[in-house]
Amino acid sequence: MLIRLVVGLSMTGLVGLLAARRVFWLFRLVMSGQKVGAERTNDIKTRIETQVREVAGQAKLLKWNIPGIAHFFTMWAFFVLITVYIEAYGQMFNPHFAIPLVGHWDFLGFMQDFFITAVTLSIFVFMVIRVLRNPTEHGRSSRFYGSHNGGAWLILVMILNVVWTFLLLRGAAANTGTLPYGKGAYLSHLMGKVMAPLGLAANENIETAALLLHVAVALGFLLIVLNSKHLHIFLAPINVTFKRLPNALGPLLPIEYQGEPLDFDNPPEDAVFGRGKIDDFSWKGMLDFATCTECGRCQSQCPAWNTGKPLSPKLLIMDLRDHWMAKAPYLLGDKPMPTGEVDLADAKPLAGHHVPEKGFERIGGSGPEQAVRPLVGTAEEGGVIDPDVLWSCTNCGACVEQCPVDIEHIDHIVDMRRYQVLVESEFPSELGVLFKNLENKGNPWGQNAKERTSWIDELNFDIPVYGQDVDSFDGFEYLFWVGCAGAYEDRAKKTTKATAELLAAAGVKFLVLGTGETCTGDPARRAGNEFLFQQLASQNVEMLNEVFDGLDKPDRKIIASCPHCFNTISREYPQLGSEYTVLHHTQVLNRLVRDKRLIPVAPVSREVTYHDPCFLGRHNKVYEPPRELVEASGANLVEMPRNRDRSFCCGAGGARMWMEEHIGKRVNHDRVDEALATGATTIATGCPFCRVMVSDGIDDRIEASGREGVDVRDIAQLLLESLDMSTVTLPAKGTAAEAAAKAAPKKVEEKAPAPAAVATATAEKPAAEAKAAAPVKGLGMAGGAKRPGAKKA
């Protein structure tokens, strides 16, 4: 008894001091970050629900069935086995100790034994997964490539140590009479039978030794966790608590400084435009760094990494974390910041992730070179993040969608881009053309504003233009936001015209802004030019508020055929103080088909595969309406292996549409290869940029292989093809405005019920944004902008 007590409490006291010191250090380091906005602490009810779903229910981990189930039982084993350690400490004082109230319940004994069984099986599952996906053998295709795999194996071994010391302790206790449970503790009694031949005295000695070993393993496990990537065991629930709601997809946050949106007109003198050094990150960003599990789920889904680019979301977070911790003495004031010049060329390199690709060369130690190295820079400059890493991101959201601990990769990438653009003026040269065109002409190609309505002239029915044909929204139900691509790019114009014809055929009263539209600012914002985004967005919000003057959000209804416009207007423009009800054109058209206002009668008899646009699907969870429309058209829908929330990006997002793709395989080629493998003759999508990228990929593959007979279409075109338009009378030129004017009084009186029918078009949540397509092969326009990997126009 005395040995148990003295040794057990001595070990606990020593480890407790070391653990407390480490926890305090980590707390200080995390809190050295900038303040966060109120959006991190609002809606307590939803945050509690998220804890139940993501932490207790392991919802995100269970997206991957086998490892998810194994992790579920491993996590819950920790909670259940806490009762075993309560018993162990109690038995240091009294061998017959039992937890008050529940300590003799057979159910508790059963749960302890069941979860020790489950965690044992789970650990062997993890071992098999790591052997089968060994990065030494599989290289970049392994999601563990670049992770600290030795540490992962150490943790698995430590958990097995918990298991065998538990079994030894419980088997001996069953023989000495100190086990407080009956037959419910099936494994303990089975172990007792195995150990019974050793005799009572031996079992008593084994019980004492096993108890101390069991406690020692747990204490050692605690120290390992606090000094390794397995910090997520403690930090994940905290990180999930302070996540963006509903997640870090959809809108970007404005530039924040000390928790408040930055006012570009009157910024504080010490304000930082983005993240220029590790000190500039918020404490939530630093918590992200510390929480990373190195599981590699994000890496396995990243379109950049999977096509040979140097960007891995996992390795980016790991590099930021390692630099953050190495710079800790300077962040915490334990070391003064170096003055004068520091020669980074003499810095000691660190093997780090053992990743040979450019972009991951690092500097080791906590010397002065660590304190002054740039956050973004080449290996020669000592940069933490290589520029090729930073600018490879498509903002597709696959990393955020898959991350089990809710790390906000896109926010960190865009914040670093903001500093590079707004402060350093360091960005891919192609973006200079984009920024100039957006600033001077209001669209990515620098086309004349008067050409925004050229598509209307190509139609034989009436499209009212606000400010030209009508001066009021009265009598109209929707504003059709055409977008830059829909107005200028030849293939996207087909989508615009098809959507307009379908709306008119269904009797929907809508108008367009014409020259009153300008780019929503999405490409500028995603490229890091937040200042330009604010300018463009403010201009559009002013125009939209004029159109919808006097109307509440349910009546401020906008249709967008571009998912980027969809995302920006509905989810980012509220940051400027205005809210709208924004629907993607597939949502509206799907509702019209359901309501029998559009009736397909001529089936499109061919196999169609659907490509989920990232900003429609993953970012805004609109998956079913486009698929229902494909099936409504009479086509046979054939899914690609990567679909819905695991859809593979086309390569155009994150302003990549306007940048050359000079590293690795083109992202659009990877996606096109997958689409062609389905055998479908038509690839359908609901995004003008996806259409450009997929079409160009198809052209390249046809050129290389000679395969023909595959076309790319928007969902609206498929639906239009399935209708018998010969029986439809469309409004003649100049009549739509007159009809709307006549309907205006009635519309005002029935304002409440009218929008409800279409506002509930789907259960999916709408969103918005506007972008444009590049003037290269097949775009039908001249200009200096480029698409990723394209030849210059």
Summary of the structure (lengths in Angstrom):
residues: 793
radius of gyration: 30.2
end to end distance: 83.9
largest distance: 102.3
contacts: 2820
relative contact order: 0.09
helix: 55%
strand: 6%
